[in-house]
Amino acid sequence: MPYVSLRVVGKLTRQQKIQIAKEFSETLEKVAGKPKNATYLVFDEVEKENWAQGENLFG
C-alpha cells in the first residue's frame, strides 16, 4: 500500500487535488505495479507564512 504525503504552499482546489491524486496513482500503478485503489495520498496545505528557505520566510 503506497502512502504519499504531499506538502504544498497555499491552497489547492478540489479539482487540482483530484488530478494530482489521479496522476500519482497512475504512476505508481504503471511504474511499481501498485493498484490505484491501494494508493493513499495526503495533502498538507501550509500557509506561505509558515515556510522558510534558509533564513528567508516566504510569507
Residue frames as qw, qx, qy, qz and C-alpha x, y, z in Angstrom:
[[0.000, 0.889, 0.457, 0.000, 0.00, 0.00, 0.00],
 [0.427, 0.297, -0.016, 0.854, 1.74, 3.20, -1.15],
 [0.237, -0.849, -0.379, 0.283, 1.37, 6.25, 1.06],
 [0.434, 0.408, 0.117, 0.795, 2.25, 9.63, -0.43],
 [0.249, -0.779, -0.347, 0.459, 2.49, 12.77, 1.69],
 [0.409, 0.506, 0.270, 0.710, 2.43, 15.94, -0.37],
 [0.265, -0.700, -0.300, 0.592, 3.16, 19.26, 1.29],
 [0.356, 0.546, 0.355, 0.670, 2.43, 22.42, -0.70],
 [0.103, -0.223, -0.235, 0.940, 2.49, 26.15, -0.04],
 [0.379, 0.108, -0.109, -0.913, -1.03, 27.55, -0.18],
 [0.656, 0.209, 0.566, -0.454, -4.35, 26.00, -1.08],
 [0.016, -0.047, 0.842, 0.538, -5.22, 23.63, -3.89],
 [0.630, 0.033, -0.075, -0.772, -8.65, 23.42, -5.42],
 [0.791, -0.017, 0.552, -0.263, -10.65, 20.20, -5.16],
 [0.821, 0.563, -0.012, -0.096, -10.13, 19.68, -8.91],
 [0.265, 0.743, -0.598, 0.143, -6.36, 20.09, -8.56],
 [0.463, -0.387, 0.743, -0.288, -6.30, 17.51, -5.75],
 [0.875, 0.246, 0.346, -0.232, -8.33, 15.08, -7.84],
 [0.681, 0.689, -0.245, 0.005, -5.94, 15.46, -10.78],
 [0.011, 0.680, -0.696, 0.229, -2.83, 15.12, -8.61],
 [0.660, -0.200, 0.661, -0.296, -4.22, 12.01, -6.89],
 [0.873, 0.434, 0.136, -0.177, -5.12, 10.50, -10.27],
 [0.550, 0.727, -0.401, 0.091, -1.67, 11.08, -11.71],
 [0.221, -0.573, 0.740, -0.274, 0.23, 9.88, -8.62],
 [0.778, -0.022, 0.555, -0.294, -1.93, 6.73, -8.51],
 [0.829, 0.549, -0.013, -0.105, -1.50, 6.06, -12.22],
 [0.298, 0.745, -0.578, 0.147, 2.27, 6.49, -11.98],
 [0.409, -0.419, 0.756, -0.293, 2.55, 4.10, -9.03],
 [0.867, 0.204, 0.386, -0.240, 0.44, 1.56, -10.88],
 [0.717, 0.677, -0.168, -0.019, 2.47, 1.88, -14.08],
 [0.265, 0.716, -0.594, 0.254, 5.96, 2.02, -12.56],
 [0.170, -0.385, 0.804, -0.420, 5.63, -0.02, -9.36],
 [0.406, -0.133, -0.866, -0.261, 2.69, -2.29, -10.18],
 [0.030, 0.209, 0.704, -0.679, 0.62, -0.96, -7.27],
 [0.029, 0.615, 0.741, 0.269, -3.16, -0.92, -7.78],
 [0.002, -0.488, -0.068, -0.870, -4.62, 2.59, -7.91],
 [0.603, -0.619, -0.246, -0.439, -7.14, 1.80, -5.18],
 [0.817, -0.347, -0.300, 0.349, -4.31, 0.83, -2.82],
 [0.433, 0.266, -0.116, 0.854, -2.61, 4.24, -3.01],
 [0.292, -0.833, -0.415, 0.218, -3.19, 6.79, -0.25],
 [0.389, 0.404, 0.026, 0.828, -2.33, 10.44, -0.74],
 [0.314, -0.758, -0.428, 0.379, -2.41, 13.12, 1.95],
 [0.294, 0.688, 0.111, 0.655, -2.39, 16.81, 1.05],
 [0.472, -0.590, -0.322, 0.571, -0.77, 19.07, 3.62],
 [0.254, 0.767, 0.223, 0.546, -1.52, 22.67, 2.64],
 [0.536, -0.443, -0.276, 0.664, 0.75, 25.02, 4.55],
 [0.105, 0.976, 0.174, -0.074, 0.27, 28.77, 4.66],
 [0.602, 0.640, -0.145, 0.455, 3.07, 30.68, 2.99],
 [0.198, -0.827, 0.312, -0.424, 3.97, 32.46, 6.23],
 [0.820, -0.438, 0.352, -0.106, 4.92, 29.08, 7.74],
 [0.903, 0.279, 0.098, 0.312, 7.55, 28.28, 5.09],
 [0.153, -0.897, 0.329, 0.252, 11.15, 29.42, 5.01],
 [0.878, 0.370, -0.088, 0.290, 14.15, 28.76, 2.82],
 [0.521, 0.228, -0.345, 0.747, 17.31, 29.25, 4.77],
 [0.171, -0.309, -0.481, 0.803, 16.77, 32.38, 6.83],
 [0.212, 0.027, -0.245, -0.946, 14.12, 33.83, 4.49],
 [0.382, 0.373, 0.742, -0.406, 10.42, 33.48, 5.28],
 [0.167, 0.298, 0.702, 0.624, 8.17, 33.28, 2.23],
 [0.114, -0.757, -0.633, -0.115, 5.19, 34.98, 3.83]]
